[in-house]
Amino acid sequence: DQAIQQARKALELDRDLAVARYFLGAAYLEKGQSEQAITELEKNRSRAVALGLLGYAYAVVGRKAEARKTLAELQAISGQRYISPYEIARIYVGLGEKERSFEWLEKAYQGRSDYLTRLQVDPTFDSLRSDPRFAALVRRVGLPQ
């Protein structure tokens, strides 16, 4: 609730503040207000990190075709500029495709994605936490266990 309140305050100051819109979407998602999250994240489609979370949100609410379309969009953008494999892994988690998610997390590790520093606290990866490969990745990244 506090994150939502603070993000809204920031957006009152600057309606185009992308980071505030991203965090508002993320907070709505964590609160279980998926449709509000999607609404906010759709306003921020120009940012890859927002696309990753948007694709995840589509997937977890059952809008799998839109999740796959967002996944294809991210992969197309990656041909033009850097997109962290972490964001692609996130969408695969939402789709329930654990193996594909681990493949992309490994690519993120090999590419030294700084997004991996969020691995222990990013709730989008909660469904992978019980898998021994997740614990092994956390160790390789050097995060506390």
Secondary structure, 3 states (H helix, E strand, C coil): CHHHHHHHHHHHHCCCCHHHHHHHHHHHHHCCCHHHHHHHHHCCCCCHHHHHHHHHHHHHCCCHHHHHHHHHHHHHHCCCCCCCHHHHHHHHHHCCCHHHHHHHHHHHHHCCCHHHHHCCCCHHHHHHCCCHHHHHHHHHHCCCC
